[in-house]
Amino acid sequence: MVTEIRLGDVIRLKKKHPCGSDQWQVVRLGVDIGIRCQGCQRRVLLARSVFERRIRTFISRGPQQG
């Protein structure tokens, strides 16, 4: 099943970032998903398949498209 991902979503991943934060905001959509750490503002690109495996939960949802 494909997870609906929106720009601006704040998500919690399974593993923490080295800075200690586990909350990330989606900043880019496409084949790769760009996410920004909410603790240190570092940006990371993940393949969509890897991103979907690592999601634990959605903290807040971005605005609906359309």
N, C-alpha and C positions, 0 to 999 in steps of 0.2 A: 504494500500500500504506500502511496506517495503522500508525504506530509506536506501540508500547505504551509509555506514559509513566506512571510511578508517582510518588506523593509521596515525597520524599526522594532521588530520583535526583540524582546529581551528573553534570553533562554538560560537555563542552567545545564552545564555539561557534566558528564560523569566524573571527569578528573579536574582538579583545580589547576589553575595557571600558577607558575612559580611565584607570582606576587601574592598568592593566597586567595584570589577571587575565583569564584566559579560561575559568575554571571557575565554574559556576553550579549552584545547588541548586533543584530544583523545589519550590515552597511552595504552589502553588494549581493546581487542575485545573478545567477547564470549557471554555467556548468560548474563553476567554483562558487562557493559561498564565502563572502568576506564577513568576518566578525571582528568586533572591537571589544577588548577586555574592559569591563566597567571599573576595575581597580586601578590599572596603570595606563589605560588607553592604547595599548599595543594592538596593532591590526594583524590578523592572520587570515590566510586563504586556505580553505579546506575543500576537497572534492565533495560534491553533493552526497555521494554514497557514504563517505566517511563521516560527514556532518550528521546525517540522519541516524547513523549508528551511535554517535556520541551524545545525542540529545537525551537529557533526563526529563526535563519538564519546561513548559513555557511559563515565564514569570508574568510577562505582559505581552499583549499583541499589538502590532503596528496597525496603522489605518488600513481599512479594507480597500482594495483596488477595484476600480470599475465604477 
